[in-house]
Amino acid sequence: MVSRYVNFKIIQEQLGHSDIKMTINTYSHLTKKDKNEASDHFDDFLVTCSFFHHISSHITP
């Protein structure tokens, strides 16, 4: 469920955990696929930020 981006609060309720810390500590481990996807998203974010920074540096007020 975590790999499918289901909110931890929903996972907690579905599993019947009284404390969300238990859910997060037990199920927040990442798979290699999750790590690669997160890295790809971060790379995309950096490219986008760089693009907008480049564009805005050429705009004169």
C-alpha positions as CSV (number, residue, x, y, z in Angstrom):
1,M,0.0,0.0,0.0
2,V,2.9,2.4,0.8
3,S,4.4,1.6,-2.6
4,R,1.0,2.6,-4.2
5,Y,1.1,6.0,-2.3
6,V,-1.8,5.1,0.1
7,N,-1.9,7.6,3.0
8,F,-0.4,6.1,6.2
9,K,-3.5,7.2,8.1
10,I,-5.6,5.0,5.9
11,I,-3.2,2.1,6.3
12,Q,-3.2,2.6,10.1
13,E,-7.0,2.4,10.2
14,Q,-7.2,-0.6,7.8
15,L,-4.7,-2.5,10.0
16,G,-6.4,-1.5,13.3
17,H,-3.2,0.1,14.7
18,S,-4.0,2.5,17.6
19,D,-0.8,4.5,17.0
20,I,0.3,5.6,13.6
21,K,4.0,5.4,14.8
22,M,3.6,1.6,14.8
23,T,2.3,1.6,11.2
24,I,5.1,4.0,10.0
25,N,7.9,2.2,11.8
26,T,6.7,-1.2,10.5
27,Y,5.8,-0.4,6.9
28,S,7.8,2.5,5.8
29,H,10.8,0.5,4.5
30,L,11.5,1.2,0.9
31,T,12.0,-1.2,-2.0
32,K,14.7,-0.6,-4.6
33,K,11.9,0.3,-7.0
34,D,10.5,2.9,-4.6
35,K,14.0,4.4,-4.1
36,N,14.6,4.6,-7.9
37,E,11.2,6.3,-8.5
38,A,11.8,8.8,-5.7
39,S,15.2,9.6,-7.2
40,D,13.6,10.1,-10.7
41,H,11.0,12.4,-9.2
42,F,13.7,14.4,-7.5
43,D,15.7,14.6,-10.7
44,D,12.6,15.9,-12.5
45,F,12.1,18.5,-9.8
46,L,15.6,19.7,-10.1
47,V,15.5,20.0,-13.8
48,T,12.2,21.9,-13.6
49,C,13.7,24.3,-11.0
50,S,16.8,24.8,-13.1
51,F,14.7,25.6,-16.2
52,F,12.5,28.2,-14.4
53,H,15.6,29.7,-12.7
54,H,17.2,30.0,-16.2
55,I,14.1,31.6,-17.7
56,S,13.6,34.0,-14.8
57,S,17.2,35.2,-14.9
58,H,16.7,36.5,-18.4
59,I,13.6,38.5,-17.5
60,T,14.3,42.1,-16.7
61,P,11.8,43.9,-14.4
